[in-house]
């Protein structure tokens, strides 16, 4: 029965997998990538057009070069795919339903400027199809609970780190009588920290997907090397910065913020590469699973990812950011709290640090939640009045709704696809 099911409709499933996969990748670009670029745009370190160009290059490079040759059949191990060995048709229709459901939720969230987690969107969708296609006992609810716990853990961790980083910038540089001289002295240390952390993010979240594995000691030695190198280069260029006296009269911190603006571009590039390499799996994982089942007539724990699938994911992500990313960029970059380059840098460095910490401890986190938490931490450094609590309330509500929304839509689409093909 299952073999006949796949033989009869295999071509349709591959076509739908490609279509829904591009739709999901588009949603990742419209929502998640916008988060990675939002602080740079909100602080005016980059224009929207420049942010799209930066993200296009580094997200695409991360997705295609480090997106992974192999991906788990079911993302995050939420459902045991071995239970589907005798039901390949359920896995195929379930993955198609999950992709379409997650894509639809991301479309709605992006349209309203809600920065939600694309990982949680696809996880919720997979939980939905698993419950109706395999039974409620097939879901590993303990893993779902750890994801729910991350709604608090990751933004809180990033928020505390961002609060501390921005307060250190304020104390060491901005509150002094000679902020530019202090910046020349201390910004190289922030450059070291940024390069150190971004190297670790790239190693832990990016290159591991293509089989490049380094030991923890090697990773930290490489991070130290690049940190020192970037700090020395940065120190040289900072020493050559000329003061714009006219601009300084209008805004005392003009030159200092310009230094942080350049630094933000570097951290944004690193975040974009790491994000593209890691989160493209949310779109290509289900596609690869469908292709694997159709081609082999069997269900495995993992599936190979063809280069054309990674290219499809990378292109979809870039198009999503270019066409719809402005909505979430506006929310994270300017509506939660007012950002300057120094504040945006503190938020990005805190988010990257939290990602490294999570990679080392195994804490399941969302890049989106982490960055929003970091932006809130920077806002809190200036007092609760600096934060738009109405916007924050809507953002938090969208986080809570994401998993059930993905599950509900997946159930609906699963039954529709089942009615059409079975």
FENFEN-V407153 format. One line per field, one symbol per residue. ss: DSSP state (a for helix, b for strand, c for the rest). phi: phi as a letter, one per 40 degrees, with the letter a starting at -180 (. if undefined). burial: I if it has 9 or more other C-alpha atoms within 8 Angstrom, else O. A space follows every 50 residues. Layout:
ss->???
phi->???
burial->???
//
This chain:
ss->caaaaaaaaaaaaaaaaaaaaaaaaaaaaaaaaaaaaaaaaacccccaaa aaaaaaaaaaaaaaaacccbbbccaaacbcaaaacccaaaaaaaaaaaaa aaaaaaaaaaaccccccaaaaaaaaaaaaaaaaccaaabcaaaaaaaaaa aaaaaaaaaaaaaaaaaaaaaaaaccccaaaaaaaaaaaaaaaaaaaaaa aaaaaaaaaacccccaaaaaaaaaaaaaaaaaaaaaaaacccccaaaaaa cccaaaaaaaaaaaaaaaaaaaaaaaaaacaaaaaaaaaaaaaaaacccc cbbbccaaaaaaaaaaaaaaaaaacaaaaaaaaaacccccaaaaaaaaaa aaaaaaaaaaacccccaaaaaaaaaaaaaacccaaaccaaaaaaaaaaaa aaaaaaaaaaaaaaaaaaaaac
phi->.cccdcccbdcccccccccccccccdccccbccdcccccccccgcbcdcc cccccdcccccccccbchcbbccbdggcbccccbdcbccccccccccccc ccccccccccccgccbcccccccdccdccccccbhccccccccccccccc dcccccccccccdcccccccccbccccbdccccccbddcccdcccdcccc dcccbbcccbgcbbccccccccccdcccccccccdccccccccccccccc adbdccccccccccccccccccccccccccccccdccccccccccbfabb cabcbccccccdcccccccccccbccccdccccaccacbbdccccdcccc ccccccccccbgccbbdccccccccccccccbhcccbccccccccccccc cdcccccccccdccccccccbb
burial->OIOOIIOOIIOOIIOIIIOIIIIIIIIIIIIIIIIIIIIIIIIIIIOOOO IIOIIIOIIIIIIIIIIIIIIIIIIOOIIIIOIIIOIIIIIIIIIIIIII IIIOIIIOIIIOIIIIIIIIIIIIIIIIIIIIOIIOOIIIOOOIOIIOOI IOOIIIIIIIIIIOIIIOIIIIIIOIOOIIOIIIOIIIOIIIIIIIIIII IIIIIIIIIIOOOOOOOOIIOIIIOIIIIIIIOIIOOIOOOOOOOOIIOO OOIIIIIIIIIIIIIOIIIIIIIIIIIIIIIIIIIIIIIIIIIIOOIIII IIIIIOOOIIIIIIIIIIIIIIOIIIIIIIIIIIIIIIIIIIIIIIIIII IIIIIIOIIOOOOOIIIIIIIIIIIIIIIIIOOOOIIIOOIIOIIOOIIO OIIIIIIIIIIOIIOOIIOOOO
//
